[in-house]
Amino acid sequence: MTEATAEAVHTAERLVRIETSQVQLVDSINQLRAELARLLAEICASNTQAMSATVTMRLECVRRGEQSIQMGRLLAQHDDRIEAVEKMAPALRILSWIGVMLGGSIIALIWAMITGQAAVVFK
């Protein structure tokens, strides 16, 4: 073999090694792209889950706030009702006293009729 042929063979071997390395690099780059795409999908999925959890927590806070407002309204209504009942309390005391007196009178009349001390006469 001549020196030129040996040089050509050596250069051809180098080109084959370079092409093989280039193919391996392209394969590695494609694998990296696939891995990066998978990681990006996972990150997007976890971001979506985190955003969903955040939205759920915010909605829960809003719901609890609405419940608090409703409870405040109910408490205000109950306070108004209690004030109305407190205003009527003296009148109710007087009415209950009158009822006790009327009941006592009827019981006394019945007792008097039983013992013969009173009589009901119809004309």
C-alpha positions as CSV (number, residue, x, y, z in Angstrom):
1,M,0.0,0.0,0.0
2,T,1.2,3.4,-0.8
3,E,1.3,6.2,1.5
4,A,-1.6,8.0,-0.2
5,T,-3.8,4.9,0.0
6,A,-3.0,4.5,3.7
7,E,-3.8,8.1,4.2
8,A,-7.1,7.7,2.4
9,V,-8.0,4.6,4.5
10,H,-7.1,6.4,7.6
11,T,-9.2,9.4,6.6
12,A,-12.1,7.1,5.7
13,E,-11.9,5.4,9.1
14,R,-11.9,8.8,10.8
15,L,-15.0,9.9,8.7
16,V,-16.8,6.7,9.7
17,R,-15.9,7.3,13.4
18,I,-17.1,11.0,13.0
19,E,-20.3,9.9,11.3
20,T,-20.9,7.3,14.0
21,S,-20.3,9.9,16.7
22,Q,-22.6,12.3,14.9
23,V,-25.4,9.6,14.8
24,Q,-24.8,8.9,18.5
25,L,-25.0,12.6,19.3
26,V,-28.2,13.0,17.3
27,D,-29.7,10.0,19.1
28,S,-28.6,11.5,22.4
29,I,-30.2,14.8,21.5
30,N,-33.4,13.1,20.5
31,Q,-33.5,11.2,23.8
32,L,-32.9,14.5,25.7
33,R,-35.7,16.1,23.8
34,A,-38.0,13.3,24.6
35,E,-37.0,13.4,28.3
36,L,-37.4,17.2,28.4
37,A,-40.9,16.9,26.8
38,R,-41.9,14.3,29.4
39,L,-40.5,16.5,32.2
40,L,-42.4,19.5,30.8
41,A,-45.6,17.5,30.7
42,E,-45.1,16.5,34.3
43,I,-44.4,20.1,35.4
44,C,-47.5,21.3,33.5
45,A,-49.6,18.5,35.2
46,S,-48.3,19.4,38.7
47,N,-48.8,23.1,38.0
48,T,-52.4,22.3,36.9
49,Q,-52.9,20.3,40.1
50,A,-51.5,23.1,42.2
51,M,-53.6,25.6,40.4
52,S,-56.7,23.4,40.9
53,A,-55.9,23.0,44.6
54,T,-55.4,26.8,44.9
55,V,-58.7,27.5,43.1
56,T,-60.4,24.9,45.4
57,M,-59.0,26.6,48.5
58,R,-60.1,30.0,47.3
59,L,-63.6,28.7,46.5
60,E,-63.8,27.2,50.0
61,C,-62.7,30.5,51.5
62,V,-65.4,32.3,49.5
63,R,-68.0,29.8,50.6
64,R,-67.0,30.1,54.2
65,G,-67.2,33.9,53.8
66,E,-70.7,33.7,52.4
67,Q,-71.7,31.4,55.3
68,S,-70.3,33.9,57.8
69,I,-72.3,36.7,56.1
70,Q,-75.4,34.6,56.3
71,M,-74.8,33.8,59.9
72,G,-74.3,37.5,60.6
73,R,-77.7,38.2,59.0
74,L,-79.3,35.5,61.0
75,L,-77.8,36.8,64.2
76,A,-79.1,40.3,63.4
77,Q,-82.6,38.9,62.7
78,H,-82.5,36.9,66.0
79,D,-81.3,40.0,67.9
80,D,-84.3,42.0,66.4
81,R,-86.7,39.2,67.5
82,I,-85.2,39.1,71.0
83,E,-85.6,42.8,71.3
84,A,-89.3,42.6,70.2
85,V,-89.9,39.8,72.8
86,E,-88.2,41.8,75.5
87,K,-90.4,44.8,74.7
88,M,-93.5,42.6,75.1
89,A,-92.3,41.0,78.4
90,P,-94.0,43.4,80.8
91,A,-97.4,43.0,78.9
92,L,-97.0,39.3,79.1
93,R,-96.4,39.5,82.8
94,I,-99.5,41.5,83.3
95,L,-101.6,39.1,81.1
96,S,-100.2,36.0,83.0
97,W,-101.1,37.7,86.3
98,I,-104.7,38.4,85.0
99,G,-104.9,34.7,83.9
100,V,-103.8,33.5,87.3
101,M,-106.4,35.7,89.0
102,L,-109.2,34.5,86.6
103,G,-108.1,30.9,87.1
104,G,-108.1,31.3,90.8
105,S,-111.5,32.9,90.8
106,I,-113.0,30.0,88.7
107,I,-111.4,27.5,91.1
108,A,-112.8,29.4,94.1
109,L,-116.3,29.5,92.5
110,I,-116.2,25.7,91.8
111,W,-115.1,25.1,95.3
112,A,-117.8,27.3,96.7
113,M,-120.4,25.4,94.6
114,I,-119.1,22.1,95.8
115,T,-119.2,23.1,99.5
116,G,-122.7,24.7,99.0
117,Q,-121.6,28.2,99.8
118,A,-122.6,29.4,96.3
119,A,-125.4,28.5,93.9
120,V,-126.0,29.3,90.2
121,V,-129.6,30.3,89.6
122,F,-131.1,30.6,86.1
123,K,-134.4,32.5,85.6
